[in-house]
Amino acid sequence: SSKNNLLSSTEIDHESYNFRLEVPIELNIIEKERNDEIKEKLTAAIDLLTSKQKEFIYLKYIKDLEFSQISSIMSITTKSVYKLHHRTLDNLKKHLGNMDTLMLIVYLNWFLKH
């Protein structure tokens, strides 16, 4: 059966085997440009939100607060915070070309903290 293997485990010196995969610099540049573009679009979309929606974005995605904490700070019910969250994401998606909700949340969590 070992005859079917191209390399058996005994043929590889695991201690000295060093595999490195380097990403071409062009891909890093493209990724940075894409990230900059997304951050710019996200910032522009946030600018179009209401002040309550902006406050929610700040409390949820920058301060990492729970919905109950946001409820207390904004003096609204937790149910209202959930509704505000939904409306805020809907507005952002509309301004960003109907981006997938999960991707939007990922972008909010990543770009607002970097």
C-alpha positions in Angstrom: 0.0 0.0 0.0 2.9 2.4 0.7 3.8 1.9 -2.9 0.7 3.9 -3.9 1.9 6.9 -1.9 4.1 9.4 -3.7 6.0 10.0 -0.5 5.8 8.0 2.7 6.1 9.8 6.0 9.6 8.3 6.5 10.9 10.1 3.4 10.2 13.5 4.8 12.4 14.9 7.5 9.7 16.7 9.5 12.2 18.6 11.6 13.9 20.3 8.7 10.9 20.6 6.3 10.0 24.2 6.2 7.1 25.2 3.9 6.3 28.9 3.5 3.7 30.3 1.3 4.2 34.0 0.4 1.4 36.1 -0.9 2.4 38.2 -3.9 2.7 41.9 -3.0 0.1 42.7 -5.7 -2.5 40.8 -3.7 -1.7 42.7 -0.6 -2.0 46.0 -2.5 -5.3 44.9 -4.0 -6.7 43.8 -0.6 -5.7 47.1 1.0 -7.3 49.1 -1.9 -10.5 47.0 -1.6 -10.5 47.5 2.2 -10.0 51.2 1.8 -12.9 51.3 -0.7 -15.2 49.4 1.6 -14.3 51.5 4.6 -14.9 54.7 2.6 -18.3 53.4 1.4 -19.3 52.3 4.9 -18.3 55.7 6.4 -20.4 57.5 3.7 -23.4 55.2 4.4 -23.1 55.8 8.2 -23.1 59.6 7.5 -26.5 59.2 6.0 -28.0 57.5 9.1 -30.1 59.3 11.7 -28.4 60.4 14.9 -30.1 57.6 16.8 -28.8 55.1 14.3 -25.3 56.5 14.5 -25.4 56.4 18.3 -26.4 52.7 18.0 -23.5 51.9 15.7 -21.1 53.6 18.1 -22.5 51.8 21.1 -22.8 48.3 19.5 -19.9 48.1 17.1 -17.3 50.4 18.6 -18.0 50.1 22.3 -19.1 46.4 22.0 -22.1 46.9 24.3 -24.9 44.4 24.7 -28.5 45.3 23.6 -29.6 45.7 27.3 -26.7 48.1 28.0 -27.6 50.1 24.8 -31.2 50.1 26.0 -30.3 51.7 29.3 -27.9 54.3 27.7 -30.4 55.3 25.0 -33.4 55.2 27.5 -35.4 52.9 25.2 -36.7 49.4 25.6 -34.5 46.4 24.6 -37.1 45.6 22.0 -36.7 49.1 20.6 -33.0 48.5 20.4 -33.5 45.4 18.3 -35.8 47.3 16.0 -33.3 50.1 15.8 -30.6 47.6 14.9 -32.7 46.1 12.2 -33.6 49.5 10.7 -30.0 50.6 10.9 -28.7 47.5 9.1 -31.4 47.9 6.5 -30.5 51.5 5.8 -26.8 50.7 5.5 -27.5 47.8 3.2 -29.7 50.1 1.0 -26.8 52.6 0.8 -24.3 49.9 0.2 -26.2 48.2 -2.6 -28.0 45.5 -0.7 -24.9 43.9 0.8 -25.5 40.7 2.7 -26.4 41.3 6.3 -23.7 38.9 7.7 -21.0 40.6 5.6 -22.2 44.0 6.7 -21.9 43.0 10.4 -18.4 41.6 9.7 -17.4 44.9 8.1 -18.9 47.0 10.9 -17.0 44.9 13.5 -13.8 45.1 11.6 -13.6 48.5 9.9 -14.9 50.6 12.8 -12.2 49.2 15.1 -9.3 49.6 12.8 
